Amino acid sequence: MTLLKIERLPHNKVLPEYKTDGAAGMDLCAAIEESITLRPLERKLIPTGIKIELEHGYEAQIRPRSGLSIKHGITLINCVGTIDEDYRGEVCVPIVNISNETYTIKPQERIAQMIIARVEQAEIEIVTELTETTRGAGGFGSTGK
């Protein structure tokens, strides 16, 4: 098990937490004093009121909450955000409303989930040619419907 250090900022009222024993992600909450309304296609950066310190070789992935996405069209601008192990600023969540209706984010509302994952940096080798495969350069839709 890896250790995640969390610095709680003064405007934070709810720390990240796993809601079930089998949860992969811990919920992140909006650390805001007043509600924020998002109009259709509007985007905002929502603070969580925490800073984190990851162990070497780990990243934090910020992902949308499926319930907000399917019920209200609230998702993340960049789909999955990465927090690098050397970042020490406040964790903020870039949210977008892709629905046709306004949505109001309430203080301490669960807005995203954070997953801690192991990562490796690749050693880069420049080559003149890549190994051939059956698929080759076939891109989007090349392996079926």
C-alpha positions, 0 to 999 in steps of 0.5 A: 500500500502506498502512502498519500500525504494530504495537506488540508487547506483552511477552506477545506471542510471534507477530506477525500475518502473511499466510500466503500472497501472496494472503491478504486477512487476516493471522492473529492469535494468542492471546497467552496463557500457559495454554490457555483452555477454552470451554464450549458458548455460553461467550464470552471476550475473548482478547488478541493481545499487539499494539497497532496504529496505522492510517493516516488513512482506514483501519480494521482488521476482525477476522473469524473464521477459517473453519476454526475456525468450520466445524470447531469452532463457534468464531466471533466474538461480533460477527461482524466487529469494527472497530478505528477508526484512533484506537484505541490499546489492545490488540487483543483478540478476542471469541470464542464457542463456538457448538458443543455441545462444549468447545473449548480455545484454546492459547497462540499459536493462530491465533484470528482474521484482521485485514483492513485496509480503507479507510473514509470518513466520510459527510456527513449530510444530513437530508431529508424524503423519500428517492428512490423505488426499485423495491424500496422498503421491501422488507426481508429476503427481499423480493428472492427465496428 
